[in-house]
Amino acid sequence: MVQQLIIGLIFLAALAYLGWRAWNSLFRKEAGCSKGCGCSADSKLTSANKSGRLPVN
């Protein structure tokens, strides 16, 4: 009985996670990169590095 309860809780947690990811991808307010992570590459550029290139050391 306890094992079934644990499996059920894991299953519900997985469904909640998938639902949260779907909700965020469908109703996201900011435009992001094509990966769907919600980041915006243009807004993260600093004034010193407007080319978008990484610094080379």
PDB file with one MODEL, atoms N, CA, C and O in Angstrom:
MODEL        1
ATOM      1  N   MET A   1       0.817  -1.198   0.000  1.00  0.00           N
ATOM      2  CA  MET A   1       0.000   0.000   0.000  1.00  0.00           C
ATOM      3  C   MET A   1       0.860   1.261   0.000  1.00  0.00           C
ATOM      4  O   MET A   1       0.587   2.201  -0.747  1.00  0.00           O
ATOM      5  N   VAL A   2       1.887   1.282   0.828  1.00  0.00           N
ATOM      6  CA  VAL A   2       2.752   2.452   0.922  1.00  0.00           C
ATOM      7  C   VAL A   2       3.515   2.645  -0.389  1.00  0.00           C
ATOM      8  O   VAL A   2       3.735   3.774  -0.826  1.00  0.00           O
ATOM      9  N   GLN A   3       3.912   1.542  -1.009  1.00  0.00           N
ATOM     10  CA  GLN A   3       4.639   1.624  -2.269  1.00  0.00           C
ATOM     11  C   GLN A   3       3.766   2.249  -3.358  1.00  0.00           C
ATOM     12  O   GLN A   3       4.247   3.068  -4.141  1.00  0.00           O
ATOM     13  N   GLN A   4       2.518   1.878  -3.412  1.00  0.00           N
ATOM     14  CA  GLN A   4       1.604   2.445  -4.401  1.00  0.00           C
ATOM     15  C   GLN A   4       1.385   3.929  -4.153  1.00  0.00           C
ATOM     16  O   GLN A   4       1.264   4.703  -5.103  1.00  0.00           O
ATOM     17  N   LEU A   5       1.333   4.332  -2.903  1.00  0.00           N
ATOM     18  CA  LEU A   5       1.174   5.738  -2.569  1.00  0.00           C
ATOM     19  C   LEU A   5       2.392   6.546  -3.017  1.00  0.00           C
ATOM     20  O   LEU A   5       2.242   7.645  -3.551  1.00  0.00           O
ATOM     21  N   ILE A   6       3.579   6.018  -2.807  1.00  0.00           N
ATOM     22  CA  ILE A   6       4.804   6.707  -3.231  1.00  0.00           C
ATOM     23  C   ILE A   6       4.850   6.823  -4.749  1.00  0.00           C
ATOM     24  O   ILE A   6       5.182   7.886  -5.274  1.00  0.00           O
ATOM     25  N   ILE A   7       4.525   5.754  -5.461  1.00  0.00           N
ATOM     26  CA  ILE A   7       4.511   5.781  -6.927  1.00  0.00           C
ATOM     27  C   ILE A   7       3.474   6.787  -7.420  1.00  0.00           C
ATOM     28  O   ILE A   7       3.728   7.523  -8.373  1.00  0.00           O
ATOM     29  N   GLY A   8       2.314   6.821  -6.781  1.00  0.00           N
ATOM     30  CA  GLY A   8       1.280   7.779  -7.157  1.00  0.00           C
ATOM     31  C   GLY A   8       1.721   9.220  -6.958  1.00  0.00           C
ATOM     32  O   GLY A   8       1.438  10.079  -7.793  1.00  0.00           O
ATOM     33  N   LEU A   9       2.417   9.490  -5.850  1.00  0.00           N
ATOM     34  CA  LEU A   9       2.919  10.844  -5.592  1.00  0.00           C
ATOM     35  C   LEU A   9       3.981  11.248  -6.612  1.00  0.00           C
ATOM     36  O   LEU A   9       4.007  12.391  -7.068  1.00  0.00           O
ATOM     37  N   ILE A  10       4.852  10.311  -6.968  1.00  0.00           N
ATOM     38  CA  ILE A  10       5.859  10.599  -7.998  1.00  0.00           C
ATOM     39  C   ILE A  10       5.189  10.882  -9.336  1.00  0.00           C
ATOM     40  O   ILE A  10       5.584  11.800 -10.055  1.00  0.00           O
ATOM     41  N   PHE A  11       4.180  10.095  -9.665  1.00  0.00           N
ATOM     42  CA  PHE A  11       3.443  10.291 -10.918  1.00  0.00           C
ATOM     43  C   PHE A  11       2.740  11.651 -10.940  1.00  0.00           C
ATOM     44  O   PHE A  11       2.779  12.351 -11.952  1.00  0.00           O
ATOM     45  N   LEU A  12       2.103  12.026  -9.838  1.00  0.00           N
ATOM     46  CA  LEU A  12       1.430  13.325  -9.765  1.00  0.00           C
ATOM     47  C   LEU A  12       2.429  14.475  -9.841  1.00  0.00           C
ATOM     48  O   LEU A  12       2.141  15.506 -10.449  1.00  0.00           O
ATOM     49  N   ALA A  13       3.593  14.309  -9.234  1.00  0.00           N
ATOM     50  CA  ALA A  13       4.628  15.333  -9.314  1.00  0.00           C
ATOM     51  C   ALA A  13       5.121  15.500 -10.756  1.00  0.00           C
ATOM     52  O   ALA A  13       5.358  16.619 -11.212  1.00  0.00           O
ATOM     53  N   ALA A  14       5.271  14.386 -11.464  1.00  0.00           N
ATOM     54  CA  ALA A  14       5.705  14.451 -12.863  1.00  0.00           C
ATOM     55  C   ALA A  14       4.643  15.136 -13.724  1.00  0.00           C
ATOM     56  O   ALA A  14       4.979  15.945 -14.589  1.00  0.00           O
ATOM     57  N   LEU A  15       3.377  14.823 -13.497  1.00  0.00           N
ATOM     58  CA  LEU A  15       2.308  15.484 -14.239  1.00  0.00           C
ATOM     59  C   LEU A  15       2.252  16.979 -13.939  1.00  0.00           C
ATOM     60  O   LEU A  15       2.032  17.787 -14.841  1.00  0.00           O
ATOM     61  N   ALA A  16       2.449  17.345 -12.684  1.00  0.00           N
ATOM     62  CA  ALA A  16       2.451  18.764 -12.314  1.00  0.00           C
ATOM     63  C   ALA A  16       3.598  19.486 -12.986  1.00  0.00           C
ATOM     64  O   ALA A  16       3.431  20.614 -13.451  1.00  0.00           O
ATOM     65  N   TYR A  17       4.763  18.857 -13.045  1.00  0.00           N
ATOM     66  CA  TYR A  17       5.923  19.467 -13.703  1.00  0.00           C
ATOM     67  C   TYR A  17       5.664  19.660 -15.196  1.00  0.00           C
ATOM     68  O   TYR A  17       5.952  20.724 -15.743  1.00  0.00           O
ATOM     69  N   LEU A  18       5.128  18.647 -15.850  1.00  0.00           N
ATOM     70  CA  LEU A  18       4.826  18.762 -17.283  1.00  0.00           C
ATOM     71  C   LEU A  18       3.762  19.828 -17.536  1.00  0.00           C
ATOM     72  O   LEU A  18       3.854  20.576 -18.509  1.00  0.00           O
ATOM     73  N   GLY A  19       2.765  19.902 -16.674  1.00  0.00           N
ATOM     74  CA  GLY A  19       1.744  20.928 -16.819  1.00  0.00           C
ATOM     75  C   GLY A  19       2.304  22.316 -16.627  1.00  0.00           C
ATOM     76  O   GLY A  19       1.927  23.241 -17.346  1.00  0.00           O
ATOM     77  N   TRP A  20       3.202  22.479 -15.666  1.00  0.00           N
ATOM     78  CA  TRP A  20       3.843  23.777 -15.427  1.00  0.00           C
ATOM     79  C   TRP A  20       4.689  24.196 -16.622  1.00  0.00           C
ATOM     80  O   TRP A  20       4.665  25.360 -17.023  1.00  0.00           O
ATOM     81  N   ARG A  21       5.444  23.245 -17.198  1.00  0.00           N
ATOM     82  CA  ARG A  21       6.270  23.546 -18.379  1.00  0.00           C
ATOM     83  C   ARG A  21       5.391  23.920 -19.570  1.00  0.00           C
ATOM     84  O   ARG A  21       5.714  24.854 -20.304  1.00  0.00           O
ATOM     85  N   ALA A  22       4.290  23.209 -19.770  1.00  0.00           N
ATOM     86  CA  ALA A  22       3.383  23.519 -20.878  1.00  0.00           C
ATOM     87  C   ALA A  22       2.744  24.891 -20.676  1.00  0.00           C
ATOM     88  O   ALA A  22       2.630  25.667 -21.624  1.00  0.00           O
ATOM     89  N   TRP A  23       2.331  25.191 -19.461  1.00  0.00           N
ATOM     90  CA  TRP A  23       1.721  26.491 -19.166  1.00  0.00           C
ATOM     91  C   TRP A  23       2.704  27.625 -19.451  1.00  0.00           C
ATOM     92  O   TRP A  23       2.336  28.631 -20.058  1.00  0.00           O
ATOM     93  N   ASN A  24       3.937  27.467 -19.019  1.00  0.00           N
ATOM     94  CA  ASN A  24       4.944  28.500 -19.252  1.00  0.00           C
ATOM     95  C   ASN A  24       5.269  28.665 -20.735  1.00  0.00           C
ATOM     96  O   ASN A  24       5.499  29.788 -21.186  1.00  0.00           O
ATOM     97  N   SER A  25       5.295  27.601 -21.484  1.00  0.00           N
ATOM     98  CA  SER A  25       5.618  27.722 -22.898  1.00  0.00           C
ATOM     99  C   SER A  25       4.456  28.325 -23.688  1.00  0.00           C
ATOM    100  O   SER A  25       4.681  28.999 -24.693  1.00  0.00           O
ATOM    101  N   LEU A  26       3.231  28.093 -23.253  1.00  0.00           N
ATOM    102  CA  LEU A  26       2.084  28.632 -23.970  1.00  0.00           C
ATOM    103  C   LEU A  26       1.772  30.076 -23.597  1.00  0.00           C
ATOM    104  O   LEU A  26       1.341  30.853 -24.449  1.00  0.00           O
ATOM    105  N   PHE A  27       1.981  30.442 -22.346  1.00  0.00           N
ATOM    106  CA  PHE A  27       1.568  31.756 -21.866  1.00  0.00           C
ATOM    107  C   PHE A  27       2.729  32.604 -21.368  1.00  0.00           C
ATOM    108  O   PHE A  27       2.578  33.379 -20.423  1.00  0.00           O
ATOM    109  N   ARG A  28       3.859  32.460 -21.988  1.00  0.00           N
ATOM    110  CA  ARG A  28       5.020  33.244 -21.590  1.00  0.00           C
ATOM    111  C   ARG A  28       4.852  34.670 -22.105  1.00  0.00           C
ATOM    112  O   ARG A  28       4.372  34.879 -23.219  1.00  0.00           O
ATOM    113  N   LYS A  29       5.246  35.646 -21.299  1.00  0.00           N
ATOM    114  CA  LYS A  29       5.042  37.052 -21.631  1.00  0.00           C
ATOM    115  C   LYS A  29       6.198  37.658 -22.406  1.00  0.00           C
ATOM    116  O   LYS A  29       6.000  38.583 -23.194  1.00  0.00           O
ATOM    117  N   GLU A  30       7.394  37.150 -22.194  1.00  0.00           N
ATOM    118  CA  GLU A  30       8.560  37.705 -22.865  1.00  0.00           C
ATOM    119  C   GLU A  30       8.964  36.821 -24.036  1.00  0.00           C
ATOM    120  O   GLU A  30       8.838  35.598 -23.983  1.00  0.00           O
ATOM    121  N   ALA A  31       9.447  37.457 -25.084  1.00  0.00           N
ATOM    122  CA  ALA A  31       9.981  36.699 -26.203  1.00  0.00           C
ATOM    123  C   ALA A  31      11.383  36.239 -25.836  1.00  0.00           C
ATOM    124  O   ALA A  31      12.180  37.023 -25.320  1.00  0.00           O
ATOM    125  N   GLY A  32      11.680  35.006 -26.091  1.00  0.00           N
ATOM    126  CA  GLY A  32      12.984  34.478 -25.732  1.00  0.00           C
ATOM    127  C   GLY A  32      13.680  33.881 -26.933  1.00  0.00           C
ATOM    128  O   GLY A  32      13.314  34.146 -28.078  1.00  0.00           O
ATOM    129  N   CYS A  33      14.662  33.091 -26.665  1.00  0.00           N
ATOM    130  CA  CYS A  33      15.389  32.430 -27.729  1.00  0.00           C
ATOM    131  C   CYS A  33      14.581  31.236 -28.238  1.00  0.00           C
ATOM    132  O   CYS A  33      13.529  30.908 -27.688  1.00  0.00           O
ATOM    133  N   SER A  34      15.070  30.607 -29.266  1.00  0.00           N
ATOM    134  CA  SER A  34      14.325  29.513 -29.881  1.00  0.00           C
ATOM    135  C   SER A  34      14.320  28.246 -29.043  1.00  0.00           C
ATOM    136  O   SER A  34      13.574  27.314 -29.345  1.00  0.00           O
ATOM    137  N   LYS A  35      15.141  28.191 -27.992  1.00  0.00           N
ATOM    138  CA  LYS A  35      15.181  27.007 -27.150  1.00  0.00           C
ATOM    139  C   LYS A  35      13.982  26.932 -26.225  1.00  0.00           C
ATOM    140  O   LYS A  35      13.702  25.863 -25.683  1.00  0.00           O
ATOM    141  N   GLY A  36      13.263  28.028 -26.025  1.00  0.00           N
ATOM    142  CA  GLY A  36      12.103  28.016 -25.161  1.00  0.00           C
ATOM    143  C   GLY A  36      12.424  28.127 -23.685  1.00  0.00           C
ATOM    144  O   GLY A  36      11.593  27.801 -22.837  1.00  0.00           O
ATOM    145  N   CYS A  37      13.629  28.588 -23.375  1.00  0.00           N
ATOM    146  CA  CYS A  37      14.002  28.680 -21.966  1.00  0.00           C
ATOM    147  C   CYS A  37      13.549  29.990 -21.346  1.00  0.00           C
ATOM    148  O   CYS A  37      13.621  30.142 -20.126  1.00  0.00           O
ATOM    149  N   GLY A  38      13.081  30.947 -22.151  1.00  0.00           N
ATOM    150  CA  GLY A  38      12.595  32.212 -21.617  1.00  0.00           C
ATOM    151  C   GLY A  38      13.647  33.291 -21.545  1.00  0.00           C
ATOM    152  O   GLY A  38      13.351  34.413 -21.135  1.00  0.00           O
ATOM    153  N   CYS A  39      14.864  32.982 -21.933  1.00  0.00           N
ATOM    154  CA  CYS A  39      15.901  34.007 -21.896  1.00  0.00           C
ATOM    155  C   CYS A  39      15.761  34.907 -23.119  1.00  0.00           C
ATOM    156  O   CYS A  39      15.179  34.516 -24.130  1.00  0.00           O
ATOM    157  N   SER A  40      16.286  36.080 -23.014  1.00  0.00           N
ATOM    158  CA  SER A  40      16.291  36.999 -24.141  1.00  0.00           C
ATOM    159  C   SER A  40      17.723  37.423 -24.388  1.00  0.00           C
ATOM    160  O   SER A  40      18.291  38.183 -23.604  1.00  0.00           O
ATOM    161  N   ALA A  41      18.305  36.943 -25.461  1.00  0.00           N
ATOM    162  CA  ALA A  41      19.721  37.196 -25.723  1.00  0.00           C
ATOM    163  C   ALA A  41      20.000  38.675 -25.933  1.00  0.00           C
ATOM    164  O   ALA A  41      21.057  39.159 -25.528  1.00  0.00           O
ATOM    165  N   ASP A  42      19.081  39.407 -26.554  1.00  0.00           N
ATOM    166  CA  ASP A  42      19.320  40.819 -26.823  1.00  0.00           C
ATOM    167  C   ASP A  42      19.321  41.659 -25.553  1.00  0.00           C
ATOM    168  O   ASP A  42      20.078  42.625 -25.464  1.00  0.00           O
ATOM    169  N   SER A  43      18.511  41.324 -24.591  1.00  0.00           N
ATOM    170  CA  SER A  43      18.432  42.132 -23.379  1.00  0.00           C
ATOM    171  C   SER A  43      19.606  41.883 -22.446  1.00  0.00           C
ATOM    172  O   SER A  43      19.842  42.686 -21.543  1.00  0.00           O
ATOM    173  N   LYS A  44      20.343  40.804 -22.630  1.00  0.00           N
ATOM    174  CA  LYS A  44      21.458  40.498 -21.749  1.00  0.00           C
ATOM    175  C   LYS A  44      22.777  41.084 -22.229  1.00  0.00           C
ATOM    176  O   LYS A  44      23.790  40.968 -21.540  1.00  0.00           O
ATOM    177  N   LEU A  45      22.777  41.706 -23.390  1.00  0.00           N
ATOM    178  CA  LEU A  45      24.008  42.305 -23.891  1.00  0.00           C
ATOM    179  C   LEU A  45      24.306  43.570 -23.107  1.00  0.00           C
ATOM    180  O   LEU A  45      23.415  44.381 -22.854  1.00  0.00           O
ATOM    181  N   THR A  46      25.534  43.728 -22.733  1.00  0.00           N
ATOM    182  CA  THR A  46      25.922  44.939 -22.027  1.00  0.00           C
ATOM    183  C   THR A  46      26.313  46.015 -23.024  1.00  0.00           C
ATOM    184  O   THR A  46      26.518  45.734 -24.205  1.00  0.00           O
ATOM    185  N   SER A  47      26.414  47.226 -22.552  1.00  0.00           N
ATOM    186  CA  SER A  47      26.784  48.323 -23.446  1.00  0.00           C
ATOM    187  C   SER A  47      28.209  48.170 -23.938  1.00  0.00           C
ATOM    188  O   SER A  47      28.552  48.673 -25.008  1.00  0.00           O
ATOM    189  N   ALA A  48      29.046  47.483 -23.171  1.00  0.00           N
ATOM    190  CA  ALA A  48      30.434  47.289 -23.584  1.00  0.00           C
ATOM    191  C   ALA A  48      30.569  46.163 -24.606  1.00  0.00           C
ATOM    192  O   ALA A  48      31.580  46.084 -25.304  1.00  0.00           O
ATOM    193  N   ASN A  49      29.568  45.296 -24.704  1.00  0.00           N
ATOM    194  CA  ASN A  49      29.651  44.141 -25.590  1.00  0.00           C
ATOM    195  C   ASN A  49      28.380  44.040 -26.408  1.00  0.00           C
ATOM    196  O   ASN A  49      27.591  43.118 -26.202  1.00  0.00           O
ATOM    197  N   LYS A  50      28.166  44.947 -27.313  1.00  0.00           N
ATOM    198  CA  LYS A  50      26.933  44.956 -28.113  1.00  0.00           C
ATOM    199  C   LYS A  50      27.008  44.020 -29.307  1.00  0.00           C
ATOM    200  O   LYS A  50      26.001  43.812 -29.983  1.00  0.00           O
ATOM    201  N   SER A  51      28.174  43.449 -29.584  1.00  0.00           N
ATOM    202  CA  SER A  51      28.292  42.544 -30.726  1.00  0.00           C
ATOM    203  C   SER A  51      27.667  41.182 -30.441  1.00  0.00           C
ATOM    204  O   SER A  51      27.347  40.444 -31.373  1.00  0.00           O
ATOM    205  N   GLY A  52      27.489  40.840 -29.167  1.00  0.00           N
ATOM    206  CA  GLY A  52      26.927  39.546 -28.817  1.00  0.00           C
ATOM    207  C   GLY A  52      27.948  38.446 -28.782  1.00  0.00           C
ATOM    208  O   GLY A  52      27.593  37.286 -28.572  1.00  0.00           O
ATOM    209  N   ARG A  53      29.201  38.769 -28.979  1.00  0.00           N
ATOM    210  CA  ARG A  53      30.258  37.760 -28.964  1.00  0.00           C
ATOM    211  C   ARG A  53      30.808  37.592 -27.557  1.00  0.00           C
ATOM    212  O   ARG A  53      30.816  38.527 -26.757  1.00  0.00           O
ATOM    213  N   LEU A  54      31.262  36.397 -27.279  1.00  0.00           N
ATOM    214  CA  LEU A  54      31.884  36.146 -25.990  1.00  0.00           C
ATOM    215  C   LEU A  54      33.307  36.678 -26.013  1.00  0.00           C
ATOM    216  O   LEU A  54      33.971  36.614 -27.047  1.00  0.00           O
ATOM    217  N   PRO A  55      33.785  37.201 -24.893  1.00  0.00           N
ATOM    218  CA  PRO A  55      35.161  37.687 -24.865  1.00  0.00           C
ATOM    219  C   PRO A  55      36.142  36.534 -25.002  1.00  0.00           C
ATOM    220  O   PRO A  55      35.914  35.447 -24.471  1.00  0.00           O
ATOM    221  N   VAL A  56      37.232  36.776 -25.715  1.00  0.00           N
ATOM    222  CA  VAL A  56      38.259  35.759 -25.920  1.00  0.00           C
ATOM    223  C   VAL A  56      39.437  36.116 -25.028  1.00  0.00           C
ATOM    224  O   VAL A  56      39.946  37.236 -25.067  1.00  0.00           O
ATOM    225  N   ASN A  57      39.861  35.151 -24.225  1.00  0.00           N
ATOM    226  CA  ASN A  57      40.999  35.390 -23.313  1.00  0.00           C
ATOM    227  C   ASN A  57      42.258  34.851 -23.895  1.00  0.00           C
ATOM    228  O   ASN A  57      43.318  34.956 -23.277  1.00  0.00           O
TER     229      ASN A  57
ENDMDL
END
